[in-house]
């Protein structure tokens, strides 16, 4: 049976060798401390404390770095989703009774922060499982939406009939159209616990800055 990819990854072997070396050094120091006597017992004790500090430091540093990367990714995702929600309420997508009597290039949905977070696996597999699933759905919907806008623009600019603009307007603003679905997705995403916490912190920071 072939081994999983993570087993053959260089990172896994480096971690295994490092952890094994520290474990062996700890056991040797512990045996040395148990068998030594007098003032010489302080030497293995100091070595054990140094090894414990090294192990704790490695684990703590990796944990802190992972939390920092996750916090930065969540903030970037929150900002990007908020910008997209503002775009969907912009004049280009405004709800109206009549379509615009002119051809235009529509703004697109931004996906750079979401793509970076999903491709780098910076989100926690356990804490952010629901969020990651929702972001995948949002990305798929936004990519289809951007592609549909491109096709609609090409058709509108190459076809001289105003019926194209009317059909495009009706398709965007229909009850089950893409604009309504995407607004609902954005509202649900920004209300999830990780992103809602980020938005709350940003709001508190803005209030603190304005109060100064």
HELIX and SHEET records of a PDB file:
HELIX    1   1 UNK A    5  UNK A    8  1                                   4    
HELIX    2   2 UNK A   10  UNK A   35  1                                  26    
HELIX    3   3 UNK A   38  UNK A   40  5                                   3    
HELIX    4   4 UNK A   41  UNK A   88  1                                  48    
HELIX    5   5 UNK A   91  UNK A   93  5                                   3    
HELIX    6   6 UNK A  112  UNK A  120  1                                   9    
HELIX    7   7 UNK A  129  UNK A  158  1                                  30    
HELIX    8   8 UNK A  163  UNK A  173  1                                  11    
HELIX    9   9 UNK A  178  UNK A  190  1                                  13    
HELIX   10  10 UNK A  193  UNK A  211  1                                  19    
END                                                                             
